[in-house]
């Protein structure tokens, strides 16, 4: 199964009030394993960058001024994500900004049916625990020492590792899907073990033969005061 883990950076918290997406990072996974294929882009938001947002991700208006607009590279992004499920942390936020940009570009929004929210998964597994990306990486021992500021591709890479842990960890490939049986409790797709037929062998004799007994008596007879002669 192909999935895309992604993260965005923005000028603020609400696309409905004019905030824009300025960075997106995507990680391709197949059967919960990162393939090494990624998509990463910066976008010129055609607006200022609030200092509070810049403090989070370090992207200034000057840095973004020569970057392409979202609509100029939207085809590359859509080709990369295809029709795969999209995994994000607090996914409604990222989906909101992605679909807002698609609307501005005159494209169809991404269906919310494709949304996989790792916060929702973490809530079910760890009720009452802290659910930030940092806190969950600490819980699962995921190294984030190289993360100085937020970055879309870096955060997507961390999230991809977290997603694997939240959905079964390194043993996920050993799990069997429910219901995949052929009616006789054998797993569909698994090779059946050939029936072993044991060859019948007669019991081995364990008692000593007359010749062995005679040799034993002769050997004992050579001993002085052997207890076997009493």
C-alpha positions, 0 to 999 in steps of 0.5 A: 500500500502506497501512502504519503506522509507530509507536513506543511509550514505556513505564515500563520494558523488560519488560511481563512484569514489570509495565511498561506502555505510556504513549504511542503515536504512529502515522504513516500511509503509503501507498506509502511516502509519509506522508499526514499522518494520525496517531494519538497518545495518552498512557495512565495506567499505574496505576503509578509511573514509574521515574526511569530511564524518566522520564529517557528520555521525560520523562513523569511519573506526575503528567502521566499521572495524568489520562490515559485508560487504554489500554482506554478508547481501544483502539477508536480505536487499532485503527480507525486501524491497521486491518489494515495492516503495522506498522513499528517500530524493534526491533519486537519490543519495541513489539509486545510492549507493544502486545499486552500492553495488548491482552490486558489490554483483552480484545482479540485480539493483533496478528499478528506477521505484520504486523511490519516491523522497521527494525532487521532491514532496517538490519542487511541494508543496513549490517552491523556499523554502529550501528543506533540510530535516532539513528545511522541518522538521522545516516547518512541525513542526517535532521534530529533537532535538535528531538529533546530526549527520546524521544517516541512521535510524534516518533520515529515521524515520524523512523522514517517518514523512515528507513524510506523511505531504508532501502527505496529512498529518494526513488526508490522510486516508480520501482522496478518490481516483479519479475515484473510482465511480460505475457510479452513483457518489457513492463511490465504497466500501462505504456502501450505506445509506438505504432509510429512509421512514418517517411515515405520521403524521396528523397535531396537533391541535393548537387551544383551545377547548371549554372546555379550553376556558371555564376554561380560562374565569373562571380563568380570572373572579377571577382576579380584573381588568384583562385587558382581561375582558376590 
